[in-house]
Amino acid sequence: IMQFYRLSVANSPVEIITGGSQDNGTQLLKNNQWYHVNGGDGMDTQINPLNPDIIFCSTQNGNIYRSTNGGNSFNIVFSTSMVQGESAEWVTPFVLNPIKPSTLYVGYKDLYKSTNNGTNWTKISNYSFSSPIDHIAIAPKDTNIIYIAQSSGIYVTYNGGTTWETLTTLSNVVTGI
């Protein structure tokens, strides 16, 4: 029995599904065959919808890995050691830009952005919350609009992260955006 945290499906003629699983790493289904492609506790996964050879997976507490060869090998592109003094959720949120999927975002106590498939990163928020970001959502028609949820509230930027507004403060946990 395997418990999956998240699943991703490729937008291609070849059926590709990736999934992060508790205590069993990341699994990849390709050509009707399952493969174990990364260790640890597998968490979220993302497949570039324009290029299914580019696959991202993650392990607990914010380690993000990238494959550029359809899942044959993975290299780390983001980790706690890159952001001194910050931490991430057990299942760290990361999303691909729905219009330009070579741009991705990862949520620690601040929001980080890469425009080159995770090679380089820039911090685009200045909150440094007392607890990490729980959820990230990118508006599908205007990707300058980004929402983040954290235990104290929901925040939005309308200009790609230059300025942020508090939409609401909370006393409950947000389970999704």
Sequence and secondary structure as in RCSB ss.txt:
>XXXX:A:sequence
IMQFYRLSVANSPVEIITGGSQDNGTQLLKNNQWYHVNGGDGMDTQINPLNPDIIFCSTQNGNIYRSTNGGNSFN
IVFSTSMVQGESAEWVTPFVLNPIKPSTLYVGYKDLYKSTNNGTNWTKISNYSFSSPIDHIAIAPKDTNIIYIAQ
SSGIYVTYNGGTTWETLTTLSNVVTGI
>XXXX:A:secstr
   EEEEEE SSSS EEEEEETTTEEEEEETTEEEEEE SSEEEEEE SS TT EEEEETTTEEEEESSTTS  E
EEE GGGSTT    SS  EEE SS TT EEEESSSEEEESSTTSS EE      SS EEEEEE SS TT EEEEE
TTEEEEESSTTSS EEEEE SS     
